[in-house]
């Protein structure tokens, strides 16, 4: 095959072609890549699909949705198909009707029941069609070729139950019905008489699977059990999902089975009222039941049905230890259960084994997708333009899609249908106004096929009428869409005349945000002497250097160790000051900082340090004369932007005092007063208050001193050291420390200096 490969263009070349000079300042280019199944599945697929290798390509083509206009409000409960390709759709919501989609795509009313809901339908191995109505739990055999809906059905048994949710038909025509609201399975033979076959300790029997040995497997709701039912009616639990509802059972290879459960609780049957009956039955009562069958009230358990008008209940949270909205498990022939797949955001409404694909088909919502689960790989087969797909029955050429909201049947369009499809990405948020750059893709486009890219933009998170129209991307990937915060891209795929489809492996988009000014805030000057230990400093005692002692002669920590994201452990270093700040950039650009200082009353700023990366800086204040200062931090994003496009922002601190001069001490008294030696000094500081005063005798332990006025908080204090007279010579000393950490001391010798 002659392939034309489309490869990513060099980012620099693309931007040179796409981004002409503009007066608006632009930040660094941002890239967004779509290359995984999760990326692609976040968008909308119309006629496109994903391969098992997670590549985007054309998918199966379906016909336009078909459904009678006069039944647009019907609630779809179930669907099944026969070997000829007819699809039977069970509906309710006020009018219990069974519709049939013929192989030619037309949909007609096949059977109208005298109950408000047809809640289940099944096709037997010989093509017989059976449906169940609710409430009243009545079984009907339906002639698929009947022309009169009133005469198409004949009674096949009455259970008297509130609802029939699931049906299975044996090779001999025996019908099994799973019912609610007492979790029973009924059996009806060719004579049309129903009898109780088994009871399960749960509210509803939601799904049934008939096995080759004549036994049944039932899936229940509200407890979410998978239960084996022997031919004699005895029951045995195979698996407890821990989720409220087992919506589907399907055969698996080697005698196993697949079971699918959901965590979403949806409206009950009692809430399904979308269409009033034109000719209601008296009081809506069900037909008289067979002897021994007791009519049940309308069930109130949570059973998955769909409606466009009923109020939806809140989703039930996934049970503890479970994830996702739906879960698929494989139950082996020997009963061993292993997880097969979890769907995190979608709900499964139906599942069946597809022999042709050798895979389990999952009908899901709310995005209307049909998946094929094969081994440990999940492949997207199709996405309908409906919110919910309730069934994907087999038909010639593949499978049909039975959708709700609103009801419709879509069929394979056939080999002669035009091979084209569209993919629309999820919306990308640039965070702020941005200019779109280019869109580039990697993949293979066969000769004669095409992959046309388009882009649109807007300023609302959901595309609406305020968005731009779709703009076709140029040869270099450029698209002249308006500057906006949100972008979305689209690719239109078309097959070659020979039917060869394009395959996309990866799509990359780029944009440049409008450069926003940095933000600087919380500029603070720490207390005198406070510094931060940088990462990598020695652990253990916070003594980093004995050459820089504090006033006590040690380099000591001021607080416990800090977490890694903080500047570090705070330490004391005499004569140093530390300025801290917080800098952020709306574009996420790396910032660099300039730190400056000016004396209060002066207009001149002097640089301290340029191009800092950290949001703090410690420095020696010795070069600064004593006085009051303000510090200014200027942040710049120049490291992430081209010359001329960088922006700056500045913030100043409050006034901070720089004081490197120790207090002055003057001896005012040294004498004996009785049996005590009194030593008194006057402490004076020009800028900072005295905050600590201590005295000692002959280098003994330092003891705190109280000032004459009782409070140690002034720039001038009188301090007295009074001690008992010693027997021999002694030194008396007083030392003080001001608020800036400056210390001074004075001493006297006893008795030489005492008068």
C-alpha positions, 0 to 999 in steps of 0.5 A: 500500500502506498502510504503518505506519512504525516510526521510532527514538524519541528516545533521551532519551524512550526512556530516561525510559520504560525506565530508572527510578531505581535504587540501582545507579549507571549509566554513560552509555548505549551504543548498538548499531546493526544496519544493514548486511548484515554486521551482519544476516548475523552472526545467524541467519535462519530464514525471513528474508532480506536484500534487495539493499538490505541490508534484512531481510525474509521469505524463501522458505519451505521444507518441513521437512527430509526424509530416511530415518531409517535413512540418517541417518549417510550422507555427502552428496557431490553432488546434481542435479535433473531437469525434473520436480523430482526431486532425486537425492542421492549419498551414501556413508560405507560404503553407496554409495546414491543417494536421490531426493526426489520432487516431493511431498517424500518421499525414498526409496532409488533405487539401492544400489551395490556400492561404499562411496560414490556420489560424483557424480551428474548429470542429462542434457538428456534426463532420464537419470540417471548416477552414479559410485561410488568406489573403483573409478571405476564409472559407472552409468545409473539409472532414476529410476522404478525401485522396486527399488534393487538393479535400478535401475542398469546399468553405463555404464563403468568407469574403474578410478580411485580416485574419480569426483568430477564428471560431465557429460552431452552431448546425445547421452548421452555421459558425461564423468567427472572422477576422482582421484587422477591428474587424469583425465577419462574419456569413456563412450558409449552402448556403456557403454565408458569411455576416457581423454579427457584428463589434467591435471597435478593430483591430482583433477578436482573439477568439470566444465562441458560447453560448447555447442561440445563442449569441457569446462572442468575444476576441479582439486584440489590446485593449484586450476586451471581448465583448458579441455579441447578436444574432442580432449583437449588442455588449456590452463590458464585460471586458477590460483586459488592455492587448493587446490580448485575446487569448482564451475563454472557457465555465465555470460552471454555465453559466460563461466563462473563458477569457485568455489574454496575455501581449506579442506582437508577430510577425504579420501575415505579418512576417510569412514566413517559407516556400515558396510556390512551386506553388504560386498564381498570386501575392498571391491574394485572390479569388474574394470576395462576393458582398459587401466584400472588400479585406483587406491588410495583418493585421499589429496588434499584434496577437499571432501566432508562428514561428521558423524563423520570427523575434520576437518583444520585449515583451510588458510590462504589463500594469500599475497595471498588473503583469505577462505575462498572466491573466485568469479571470472568467466572471460570468453569470451576468457579474461579473468579478473576477481574476482567475490566473496570470502566471508571466513568461509564455504566454498562447497560447490556453485554453479549458474547460476539462469536465473530469478534471473539469478544464481549460486547459492552453497551454503555452510557452516557456517551453511547459507546459499544466496546469489545473486550477481548483478553485484556484489551478493550476496543471501542467499536462504535459511538452512537449519537445517543446518551445510552446504548442499552443493547448491541444485538447481532445482525448481519454485517455486525451488530445493531445499536439500540439506544435510549434518550431518545429511543432508536435503532441503528444498523450497519450501513453495509460495505457500500456505505461511504467510508468517512468519520469525524473525531472531535477532541475534548476541550483544552484549557490554556489557563488564560488567553492564548494564541493557538500555534499549530496542530501536528499529527503522526500516522499514515494516510493511504493514497486517496484517503484524507485526514483533514484537521480543524481548530476552533476557540472560545472563552467558555469551557463548553463550546457554544454560540460564542465560540469561533467556527471551525478553521481548517489547519494549513499545511504547516498545521497553522490555524488562524483562530481568535485568541482565547482561553479554550481550544478544540480540534477536529479531524475528518477522516475519509477512506481511499477509493479502495477502502483503505482508512487513515490511521492516526497514532498521535496528535500534538497541539501547541499554543502560547499564552499571553504573558502575564506579569509575575506576582510578588507578595509577603516581602518580610524581614526576619528577626536579626540574626535569623538565617536558613540552613540550605539543603545538604547541611550537616544533620544533628546539632544545629552547630554549623560553624564555630567561627560565627558564634552567637552572643552565647558563643555558639551557632545554635538553631532557633527552631526544629527541622523544617519539611523539605518544601520550606527554605530550611531550618532557621538558625542564628548568625550574628550580624545577618538579616534574611529577607523572604518573599513569595513569588508566583507566575500566572504562566508557570514561568520560572522566576528570577529575583533582584533584591535591593535596599534603600534607607528610609527617607532616601529615594536611591535603591542599592542592589544587594543581589541580582538574579536570585532563584530562591525566594529568600536571601540572607546577607551580612549587614556590616556594610550598612550603616545603622538606620531604618531601611526598606527592601525591594524584591523585583521578580522577572520571567526573563528566563522563560521568555524571549528578549523584550517579552519578559515582565517584571513586578516589585514589592517592598517590605515594611521598615526594618531596623539595621543596628550593628552597634552594641549598647554603651555601658557606663559604671555608675556605682561600685561599693559595699552596702553592709555585707553585700557588694553592689555593682550598678551600670547604665546601659544605653543604645541609640536604636534598639531597646535593651532586651536582655541583661545578666550578671555573674560573679567570677565567671559563674552562671549568668543570672538575669537582672531586673532594671530599675523601672521593672521592665526591660524594654527601653533604649536606656536602662539602669541595672544593678548586680548585688551579691554577698561579700566574698571572702576573697577577690572576685570579678563582677560582670554585667552584660546586655543584649539589644533587640538587634542581637548586639551585646556588650559587657562591663566588669569590676574587680572586688575589692580593688575597685570597690569604694 
